[in-house]
């Protein structure tokens, strides 16, 4: 009798599930036509024009000419006449969780999204908090850009710095999976798997790593599907060692100057041994060869001019040297992404420090307004490994874009005229933004 009952019940259950009795059917994604703005879609060679963006849920369905457009019945229409639209901005270097203060991190993320930043890359912090923030952002529980983050690897000597302990509070820095000490004896397959297990998108190699070890880390990380990010110099490995190792993105324009160091510092120090500007002047051909290799291999430079502009005391080099090296890389055809290297509490004001970084790349690195926007959109997406989803306004990509009152291609400083940020199809009206009081640290 039991088996007969089961045979009758199973088809009924399947029919009920298929009919929606046991599971609510997902509502049809909302379609929105964003009409009448001048659109800079970020694609190669595309001319700006008045266009219509059609979004369905969290994706772009179409980018159409405005002329002759008639909205369909199921479309909501947003009138953007007189406005300008660009792809969502991407900050390729932040630190949300060095001190790991949740409220401060959420306030920072809120300011970023209302500044037009729709994605960012955290370059090593406490992955326990980063995973929590990423989940909240993915589920639209907080106002935040999309978040990608790194797991850090460095030589054992690096973890003697007290600062490293902040991001491993309650544990031992160098032993946790998001901040691992590595040397030639390390099981790199296991180390990379541990990094991947905490949700990291990439491995960041920080310091005190030899050229052979850096190459071995890069091979293993790529084998397991992770991006490889590093400082331009990781001591004793030079910038050219990082490029030859296959690192995807190297950070800090200033550190390119270490290519001319003779001898190369054997390990990172705090404060660091500064770039020798005399040797940099005498051996500029070494930098030229380095930049040619970067261009040939497609290595991206995360220039981070902002961090040197805000305070160039006690770090690798002066702002003038950092800016000149970024300009040199740009002239050599190296791809540059836009990152700030800041963290919650570093930069006062109601707008992201990324807007200042873009001004510096324009004013002091010789990049045009369109090149600067590309550094913060398409090339930023490439730097974080998300170019299939972000960086341009094309059908199938995420509905991540910024609506501006004025044209940033005429003046990059007009990025502060944000009217609306759209991330994943959700609109954040700038008029709704209120800066929170500084969080306790």
C-alpha positions in Angstrom: 0.0 0.0 0.0 2.8 2.4 0.9 4.5 1.9 -2.5 1.2 2.5 -4.3 0.6 5.7 -2.3 4.1 6.9 -3.1 3.7 6.3 -6.8 0.5 8.4 -6.8 2.0 11.1 -4.6 5.2 11.8 -6.5 3.5 13.0 -9.7 1.2 15.2 -7.7 4.2 16.8 -6.0 6.0 17.4 -9.2 2.9 18.9 -10.8 2.4 21.2 -7.7 6.0 22.4 -7.9 5.8 23.0 -11.6 2.6 24.9 -11.1 4.1 27.1 -8.5 2.2 25.7 -5.5 5.4 24.9 -3.6 7.6 27.7 -4.8 6.7 31.3 -5.7 7.6 32.0 -9.3 10.3 34.7 -9.7 8.7 37.9 -10.9 9.5 39.0 -14.4 12.6 41.4 -14.3 11.5 45.0 -14.7 12.4 46.7 -18.0 13.4 50.3 -17.9 14.2 52.6 -20.8 16.7 55.4 -19.8 15.9 57.9 -22.5 17.6 60.9 -24.0 21.1 61.2 -22.4 24.3 61.7 -24.3 26.0 58.3 -23.8 29.7 57.6 -23.6 29.5 53.8 -23.7 33.2 53.1 -23.2 33.5 50.8 -26.2 36.4 51.1 -28.7 35.9 53.9 -31.2 32.3 54.5 -30.4 31.2 58.1 -30.8 29.1 59.8 -28.1 25.5 60.1 -29.1 22.0 60.6 -27.7 20.9 57.0 -27.0 18.5 54.9 -25.1 19.6 52.3 -22.5 17.2 49.5 -22.0 17.8 47.5 -18.8 16.0 44.3 -17.7 16.6 43.6 -14.0 20.3 43.9 -13.3 21.5 43.7 -16.9 21.6 45.9 -20.0 19.2 44.6 -22.6 20.1 47.0 -25.4 21.7 50.3 -26.2 19.7 51.9 -29.0 19.7 55.1 -31.0 17.3 57.6 -29.6 15.9 58.7 -32.9 12.6 56.9 -33.6 12.6 55.0 -30.3 9.2 54.1 -28.9 8.9 52.5 -25.5 7.2 49.1 -25.3 4.2 48.6 -23.1 6.1 46.8 -20.3 8.8 49.5 -20.1 9.1 52.1 -17.4 10.7 55.3 -18.9 13.2 57.5 -17.2 13.8 60.9 -18.9 17.5 61.8 -19.0 17.4 64.6 -21.6 20.2 67.0 -21.1 22.2 64.5 -19.0 25.3 62.5 -19.7 25.8 58.8 -19.0 29.1 56.9 -18.6 29.9 53.3 -17.4 30.1 52.9 -13.7 33.5 53.9 -12.2 35.8 51.2 -10.8 38.3 51.9 -8.0 41.1 49.3 -8.4 42.8 49.8 -5.0 41.2 50.4 -1.7 41.6 49.0 1.8 38.2 48.4 3.5 39.3 46.1 6.3 42.8 46.7 7.5 41.4 47.9 10.9 38.2 45.9 10.1 35.6 48.4 11.6 32.3 47.4 10.0 30.5 50.7 10.4 33.4 52.7 9.0 33.6 50.3 6.0 29.9 50.6 5.3 30.0 54.4 5.5 32.9 54.3 3.0 31.0 52.0 0.6 28.0 54.3 0.8 30.0 57.3 -0.2 31.6 55.4 -3.1 28.3 54.3 -4.6 26.8 57.8 -4.4 30.0 59.1 -6.0 29.5 57.0 -9.1 31.7 54.1 -8.1 30.0 50.8 -8.9 32.8 48.3 -8.3 36.0 48.2 -6.3 39.0 46.0 -5.5 40.1 45.6 -1.9 43.8 45.0 -1.8 44.2 42.9 1.3 42.4 43.2 4.7 40.5 41.0 7.1 38.6 38.6 4.8 36.1 37.8 7.5 34.7 41.4 7.2 35.3 41.6 3.4 33.2 38.4 2.8 30.4 39.8 5.0 30.4 43.2 3.1 30.5 41.4 -0.3 27.5 39.3 0.7 25.6 42.4 1.8 26.4 44.2 -1.4 25.5 41.2 -3.6 22.1 40.9 -1.8 21.5 44.7 -2.0 21.3 44.9 1.8 23.6 47.9 1.9 24.4 50.8 -0.5 27.6 49.6 -2.0 29.6 49.0 -5.1 30.4 45.4 -6.2 33.4 44.2 -4.2 36.3 42.0 -5.3 39.1 41.4 -2.8 42.6 39.9 -2.5 44.2 37.4 -0.2 47.7 38.5 0.7 50.9 36.5 0.5 54.4 37.7 1.6 57.6 36.4 3.0 57.7 35.5 6.7 59.7 38.6 7.6 56.9 40.9 6.5 54.6 39.7 9.3 57.0 41.1 11.9 55.2 44.5 11.3 52.6 45.1 14.0 50.3 46.6 11.4 49.8 43.2 9.8 48.2 42.0 13.0 45.2 44.4 12.6 43.8 42.4 9.7 44.0 39.1 11.6 42.6 40.2 14.9 42.3 37.2 17.3 44.4 35.1 15.0 48.0 35.1 13.8 48.9 37.2 10.7 50.9 35.0 8.4 48.9 31.9 9.4 45.4 32.9 8.4 44.2 32.0 4.8 43.7 35.6 3.8 47.2 36.7 5.0 49.8 33.9 4.5 53.5 33.7 5.0 55.2 31.9 2.1 58.7 30.7 1.2 60.3 28.1 -1.0 59.0 25.3 1.3 55.4 26.3 1.1 52.8 24.0 -0.5 51.6 26.7 -2.9 48.7 24.6 -4.2 47.3 24.4 -0.7 48.1 28.1 0.0 46.3 29.2 -3.1 43.4 26.9 -2.3 43.1 28.4 1.2 43.1 31.9 -0.4 40.4 30.9 -2.8 38.4 29.4 0.1 37.9 32.7 1.7 36.2 34.1 -1.4 39.2 36.1 -2.8 39.2 36.9 -6.5 43.0 37.1 -6.6 46.2 36.7 -4.7 48.2 39.8 -3.8 51.9 39.4 -3.4 53.1 42.1 -1.1 56.8 41.8 -0.2 59.9 39.7 0.7 59.4 37.3 -2.2 62.1 36.2 -4.6 61.6 36.2 -8.4 61.4 32.3 -8.6 58.8 32.2 -5.8 56.8 35.0 -7.3 56.6 33.1 -10.6 55.6 29.9 -8.8 52.8 31.7 -6.9 51.6 33.2 -10.2 51.5 29.9 -12.0 49.6 28.2 -9.2 47.1 31.0 -8.7 46.3 31.1 -12.5 46.0 27.3 -12.5 43.3 27.6 -9.8 41.5 30.5 -11.6 42.6 33.4 -9.5 44.0 36.7 -10.6 47.5 37.6 -9.6 48.2 41.1 -8.2 51.4 42.4 -6.7 53.3 45.5 -5.8 55.5 46.6 -8.7 58.5 45.6 -6.5 58.2 42.9 -3.9 61.9 42.8 -2.8 64.1 41.2 -3.8 62.0 40.7 -6.9 62.2 43.7 -9.3 59.3 45.1 -11.4 60.6 43.2 -14.4 60.5 40.0 -12.4 56.8 40.6 -11.6 56.1 41.2 -15.3 58.0 38.1 -16.3 56.2 36.1 -13.6 52.9 36.8 -15.4 51.4 39.1 -12.7 48.1 40.5 -14.1 48.3 43.9 -12.3 51.2 45.7 -10.6 50.5 48.5 -8.1 52.2 51.8 -7.5 53.8 53.9 -10.3 56.5 55.0 -7.9 57.8 51.4 -7.5 58.6 51.2 -11.2 61.7 53.2 -10.2 63.1 50.2 -8.3 63.9 48.7 -11.7 67.1 50.9 -11.7 68.1 50.0 -8.1 71.6 48.7 -7.8 71.7 46.9 -5.5 68.0 46.0 -5.1 66.9 46.1 -1.5 66.9 42.5 -0.3 63.6 43.0 1.7 60.9 45.5 2.3 61.4 47.8 5.2 59.3 50.4 7.1 59.9 53.1 6.2 61.0 51.8 2.8 64.4 52.4 1.1 63.4 55.2 -1.3 63.8 55.0 -5.0 67.2 56.4 -5.9 66.4 59.3 -8.3 70.0 59.5 -9.3 70.1 56.0 -10.6 66.7 56.5 -12.1 68.1 59.4 -14.1 71.2 57.5 -15.1 69.6 54.2 -16.1 66.3 55.3 -17.6 66.8 52.8 -20.4 66.0 50.0 -17.9 62.6 51.6 -17.2 62.0 51.9 -20.9 62.7 48.2 -21.4 60.4 47.4 -18.5 57.6 49.4 -19.9 58.0 47.8 -23.3 57.6 44.4 -21.6 54.6 45.5 -19.7 52.9 46.7 -22.9 53.8 43.5 -24.8 52.5 41.2 -22.0 49.4 43.4 -21.2 50.5 43.9 -17.6 48.2 46.6 -16.1 49.7 49.4 -13.9 47.5 50.4 -10.9 49.1 53.8 -10.6 47.7 55.0 -7.3 48.9 58.6 -7.7 46.4 59.7 -5.0 48.4 58.1 -2.2 51.6 59.9 -3.1 49.7 63.2 -3.7 48.0 63.0 -0.3 51.3 62.3 1.6 54.6 61.6 0.0 56.6 61.7 3.2 58.1 58.5 4.5 57.2 56.4 1.5 58.9 55.2 -1.7 59.3 58.4 -3.6 58.0 61.9 -4.0 54.7 62.7 -5.8 56.6 64.3 -8.6 58.6 61.1 -9.3 55.5 58.9 -9.0 53.6 61.2 -11.5 56.5 61.3 -13.9 56.7 57.5 -13.9 53.0 57.1 -14.5 53.2 59.6 -17.4 56.2 57.6 -18.8 54.2 54.4 -18.6 51.2 56.0 -20.3 53.4 57.3 -23.2 54.9 53.8 -23.6 51.4 52.4 -24.1 51.0 50.6 -20.8 47.4 50.1 -19.7 46.7 52.1 -16.5 43.9 51.5 -14.1 42.6 54.0 -11.5 43.1 53.2 -7.8 43.4 55.3 -4.7 45.0 53.1 -2.0 42.9 54.8 0.6 40.8 53.4 3.5 37.9 54.6 5.6 38.7 57.8 7.3 41.6 58.7 5.0 39.9 61.2 2.8 37.4 63.8 4.0 34.5 65.1 1.9 31.3 63.8 0.3 32.9 62.3 -2.8 35.2 59.4 -3.5 39.0 59.9 -3.6 38.8 58.2 -7.0 37.6 61.5 -8.5 40.9 63.1 -7.3 42.9 60.2 -8.7 41.3 60.8 -12.1 42.2 64.5 -12.0 45.8 63.6 -11.2 46.0 61.1 -14.0 44.7 63.8 -16.4 46.7 66.8 -15.1 50.0 65.1 -14.2 50.2 61.8 -16.1 49.2 63.4 -19.4 46.1 61.3 -20.0 43.1 62.7 -22.0 39.7 62.8 -20.4 38.6 59.8 -22.5 41.7 57.8 -21.5 41.1 58.7 -17.8 37.6 57.5 -18.0 38.8 54.3 -19.6 41.2 53.8 -16.7 38.3 53.9 -14.4 35.9 51.8 -16.5 37.0 49.2 -19.1 40.6 49.0 -17.9 39.5 49.0 -14.3 37.2 46.1 -15.1 40.1 44.2 -16.7 42.2 44.9 -13.6 39.7 43.3 -11.3 39.0 40.4 -13.7 35.4 41.5 -14.5 35.5 42.8 -18.0 32.9 40.4 -19.2 30.4 42.0 -16.9 31.5 45.6 -16.4 33.5 48.5 -17.9 31.3 49.3 -21.0 27.7 49.8 -21.7 26.8 46.8 -23.9 23.9 44.4 -24.1 24.4 41.5 -21.6 26.6 43.4 -19.2 25.6 44.6 -15.7 23.4 47.7 -15.6 26.2 49.7 -13.9 26.3 53.3 -15.0 26.5 56.9 -13.9 24.2 59.8 -14.8 25.8 63.2 -14.8 24.5 66.8 -15.1 27.6 67.9 -17.0 30.0 66.3 -19.6 33.1 64.8 -18.0 34.7 64.5 -21.4 34.9 68.3 -21.6 36.3 68.5 -18.1 37.1 65.5 -15.9 36.3 67.6 -12.8 32.6 67.4 -13.8 32.5 63.9 -12.4 31.3 65.6 -9.3 28.0 66.4 -11.0 26.6 62.9 -10.3 22.8 62.9 -10.5 22.2 59.1 -10.3 24.3 56.0 -9.9 22.8 52.8 -11.2 24.4 49.5 -10.0 22.8 46.2 -11.0 19.7 48.1 -12.2 19.2 49.8 -8.8 19.2 53.6 -8.9 20.9 55.6 -6.1 19.9 59.3 -6.4 22.6 61.6 -5.3 20.1 63.9 -3.7 19.4 61.1 -1.2 23.0 61.0 0.0 23.9 62.2 3.4 27.4 61.8 4.8 27.4 60.0 8.1 29.3 61.2 11.1 32.8 59.7 11.3 32.8 56.2 12.7 34.8 55.3 15.8 38.0 53.5 14.9 
